[in-house]
Amino acid sequence: MQLKIKKYLQDIITSAESIKHFTKGITKYEDFISNKMMYRAVERELEIIAEAITRINKLETSIEITNSKKIIGLRNRVIHSYDNINDDIIWGVVVNHIDGLKNEALELLNKME
């Protein structure tokens, strides 16, 4: 079980790094939403992060990830209500939360080793 949790934490880290790579040099909201391929790639990585969090929660309820319910909720909206996504929310996650999420996953992973 611990090996699976480590894998899911690594998936979160990898997806967060991918998001940072995809959006490198993007400082304006307008540039972000006008690049459909980048925007969709970011959405996909957020889906992966949320799925990894869901799987961690199923395996070990004592592991807490900040805003996990909001992240999972965002994933559900992207998948099931794709036509009702607020681009501001996706941009806000990229700008304000992805680094913290990556660092939190790194800390949890390091505690397991």
Contact map, one row per residue, 1 for C-alpha under 8 A:
11111000000000000000000000000000000000000000000000000000001000000000000000000000000000000000000000000000000000000
11111100000000000000000000000000000000000000000000000000000000000000000000000000000000000000000000000000000000010
11111110000000000000000000000000000000000000000000000000000000000000000000000000000000000000000000000000000000000
11111111000000000000000000000000000000000000000000000000000000000000000000000000000000000000000000000000000000000
11111111100000000000000000000000000000000000000000000001001000000000000000000000000000000000000000000000000000000
01111111110000000000000000000000000000000000000000000000000000000000000000000000000000000000000000000000000010010
00111111111000000000000000000000000000000000000000000000000000000000000000000000000000000000000000000000000000000
00011111111100000000000000000000000000000000000000011011000000000000000000000000000000000000000000000000000000000
00001111111110000000000000000000000000000000000000011000000000000000000000000000000000000000000000000000110110000
00000111111111000000000000000000000000000000000000000000000000000000000000000000000000000000000000000000110010000
00000011111111100000000000000000000000000000000110010000000000000000000000000000000000000000000000000000000000000
00000001111111110000000000000000000000000000000110011000000000000000000000000000000000000000000000000100100000000
00000000111111111000000000000000000000000000000000000000000000000000000000000000000000000000000000000110110000000
00000000011111111100000000000000000000000000000000000000000000000000000000000000000000000000000000000000000000000
00000000001111111110000000000000000000000000110110000000000000000000000000000000000000000000000000000000000000000
00000000000111111111000000000000000000000000100010000000000000000000000000000000000000000000000001101100000000000
00000000000011111111100000000000000000000000000000000000000000000000000000000000000000000000000000000100000000000
00000000000001111111110000000000000000000000100000000000000000000000000000000000000000000000000000000000000000000
00000000000000111111111000000000000000001100100000000000000000000000000000000000000000000000010001000000000000000
00000000000000011111111100000000000000000000000000000000000000000000000000000000000000000000010001000000000000000
00000000000000001111111100000000000000000000000000000000000000000000000000000000000000000000000000000000000000000
00000000000000000111111100000000000001001100000000000000000000000000000000000000000000000000000000000000000000000
00000000000000000011111111000001000001000000000000000000000000000000000000000000000000000000000000000000000000000
00000000000000000001111111000000000000000000000000000000000000000000000000000000000000000000000000000000000000000
00000000000000000000001111100000000000000000000000000000000000000000000000000000000000000000000000000000000000000
00000000000000000000001111111011000000000000000000000000000000000000000000000000000000000000000000000000000000000
00000000000000000000000011111011000000000000000000000000000000000000000000000000000000000000000000000000000000000
00000000000000000000000001111111000000000000000000000000000000000000000000000000000000000000000000000000000000000
00000000000000000000000001111111100000000000000000000000000000000000000000000000000000010010000000000000000000000
00000000000000000000000000011111110000000000000000000000000000000000000000000000000000000000000000000000000000000
00000000000000000000000001111111111000000000000000000000000000000000000000000000000000000000000000000000000000000
00000000000000000000001001111111111001100000000000000000000000000000000000000000000000000010000000000000000000000
00000000000000000000000000001111111100100000000000000000000000000000000000000000000000100000000000000000000000000
00000000000000000000000000000111111100000000000000000000000000000000000000000000000000000000000000000000000000000
00000000000000000000000000000011111111100000000000000000000000000000000000000000000000000000000000000000000000000
00000000000000000000000000000000111111110000000000000000000000000000000000000000000000000000000000000000000000000
00000000000000000000000000000000001111111000000000000000000000000000000000000000000000000000000000000000000000000
00000000000000000000011000000001001111111100000000000000000000000000000000000000000000000000000000000000000000000
00000000000000000000000000000001101111111110000000000000000000000000000000000000000000000000000000000000000000000
00000000000000000000000000000000000111111111000000000000000000000000000000000000000000000000000000000000000000000
00000000000000000010010000000000000011111111100000000000000000000000000000000000000000000000000000000000000000000
00000000000000000010010000000000000001111111110000000000000000000000000000000000000000000000000000000000000000000
00000000000000000000000000000000000000111111111000000000000000000000000000000100000000000100000000000000000000000
00000000000000000000000000000000000000011111111100000000000000000000000000000000000000000000000000000000000000000
00000000000000110110000000000000000000001111111110000000000000000000000000000000000000000000000000000000000000000
00000000000000100000000000000000000000000111111111000000000000000000001000100000000000000000000000000000000000000
00000000000000000000000000000000000000000011111111100000000000000000000000100100000000000000000000000000000000000
00000000001100100000000000000000000000000001111111110000000000000000000000000000000000000000000000000000000000000
00000000001100110000000000000000000000000000111111111000000000000000001000000000000000000000000000000000000000000
00000000000000000000000000000000000000000000011111111100000000000001001100100000000000000000000000000000000000000
00000000000000000000000000000000000000000000001111111110000000000000000100000000000000000000000000000000000000000
00000001101100000000000000000000000000000000000111111111000000000000000000000000000000000000000000000000000000000
00000001100100000000000000000000000000000000000011111111100000001001000100000000000000000000000000000000000000000
00000000000000000000000000000000000000000000000001111111110000000000000100000000000000000000000000000000000000000
00000001000000000000000000000000000000000000000000111111111000000000000000000000000000000000000000000000000000000
00001001000000000000000000000000000000000000000000011111111110100000000000000000000000000000000000000000000000000
00000000000000000000000000000000000000000000000000001111111110100000000000000000000000000000000000000000000000000
00000000000000000000000000000000000000000000000000000111111110000000000000000000000000000000000000000000000000000
10001000000000000000000000000000000000000000000000000011111110000000000000000000000000000000000000000000000000000
00000000000000000000000000000000000000000000000000000001111111100000000000000000000000000000000000000000000000000
00000000000000000000000000000000000000000000000000000001111111110000000000000000000000000000000000000000000000000
00000000000000000000000000000000000000000000000000000000000111110000000000000000000000000000000000000000000000000
00000000000000000000000000000000000000000000000000000001100111111000000000000000000000000000000000000000000000000
00000000000000000000000000000000000000000000000000000000000011111101000000000000000000000000000000000000000000000
00000000000000000000000000000000000000000000000000001000000000111111000000000000000000000000000000001001100000000
00000000000000000000000000000000000000000000000000000000000000011111000000000000000000000000000000001000000000000
00000000000000000000000000000000000000000000000000000000000000001111111000000000000000000000000000000000000000000
00000000000000000000000000000000000000000000000001001000000000011111111100000000000000000000000000000000000000000
00000000000000000000000000000000000000000000000000000000000000000011111110000000000000000000000000000000000000000
00000000000000000000000000000000000000000000000000000000000000000011111111000000000000000000000000000000000000000
00000000000000000000000000000000000000000000010011000000000000000011111111100000000000000000000000000000000000000
00000000000000000000000000000000000000000000000001101100000000000001111111110000000000000000000000000000000000000
00000000000000000000000000000000000000000000000000000000000000000000111111111000000000000000000000000000000000000
00000000000000000000000000000000000000000000000000000000000000000000011111111100000000000000000000000000000000000
00000000000000000000000000000000000000000000011001000000000000000000001111111110000000000000000000000000000000000
00000000000000000000000000000000000000000000000000000000000000000000000111111111100000000000000000000000000000000
00000000000000000000000000000000000000000000000000000000000000000000000011111111110110000000000000000000000000000
00000000000000000000000000000000000000000010001000000000000000000000000001111111110010000000000000000000000000000
00000000000000000000000000000000000000000000000000000000000000000000000000111111110000000000000000000000000000000
00000000000000000000000000000000000000000000000000000000000000000000000000011111110000000000000000000000000000000
00000000000000000000000000000000000000000000000000000000000000000000000000011111111110000000000000000000000000000
00000000000000000000000000000000000000000000000000000000000000000000000000001111111110000000000000000000000000000
00000000000000000000000000000000000000000000000000000000000000000000000000000000111110000000000000000000000000000
00000000000000000000000000000000000000000000000000000000000000000000000000001000111111000000000000000000000000000
00000000000000000000000000000000000000000000000000000000000000000000000000001100111111101000000000000000000000000
00000000000000000000000000000000000000000000000000000000000000000000000000000000000111111100000000000000000000000
00000000000000000000000000000000100000000000000000000000000000000000000000000000000011111110000000000000000000000
00000000000000000000000000001000000000000000000000000000000000000000000000000000000001111111000000000000000000000
00000000000000000000000000000000000000000000000000000000000000000000000000000000000011111111100000000000000000000
00000000000000000000000000000000000000000010000000000000000000000000000000000000000001111111110000000000000000000
00000000000000000000000000001001000000000000000000000000000000000000000000000000000000111111111000000000000000000
00000000000000000000000000000000000000000000000000000000000000000000000000000000000000011111111110000000000000000
00000000000000000000000000000000000000000000000000000000000000000000000000000000000000001111111111000000000000000
00000000000000000011000000000000000000000000000000000000000000000000000000000000000000000111111111000000000000000
00000000000000000000000000000000000000000000000000000000000000000000000000000000000000000011111111000000000000000
00000000000000000000000000000000000000000000000000000000000000000000000000000000000000000001111111100000000000000
00000000000000000000000000000000000000000000000000000000000000000000000000000000000000000001111111111000000000000
00000000000000010011000000000000000000000000000000000000000000000000000000000000000000000000111111111100000000000
00000000000000010000000000000000000000000000000000000000000000000000000000000000000000000000000111111110000000000
00000000000000000000000000000000000000000000000000000000000000000000000000000000000000000000000011111111000000000
00000000000000010000000000000000000000000000000000000000000000001100000000000000000000000000000011111111100000000
00000000000110011000000000000000000000000000000000000000000000000000000000000000000000000000000001111111110000000
00000000000010000000000000000000000000000000000000000000000000000000000000000000000000000000000000111111111000000
00000000000000000000000000000000000000000000000000000000000000001000000000000000000000000000000000011111111100000
00000000110110000000000000000000000000000000000000000000000000001000000000000000000000000000000000001111111110000
00000000110010000000000000000000000000000000000000000000000000000000000000000000000000000000000000000111111111000
00000000000000000000000000000000000000000000000000000000000000000000000000000000000000000000000000000011111111100
00000000100000000000000000000000000000000000000000000000000000000000000000000000000000000000000000000001111111110
00000100110000000000000000000000000000000000000000000000000000000000000000000000000000000000000000000000111111111
00000000000000000000000000000000000000000000000000000000000000000000000000000000000000000000000000000000011111111
00000000000000000000000000000000000000000000000000000000000000000000000000000000000000000000000000000000001111111
01000100000000000000000000000000000000000000000000000000000000000000000000000000000000000000000000000000000111111
00000000000000000000000000000000000000000000000000000000000000000000000000000000000000000000000000000000000011111
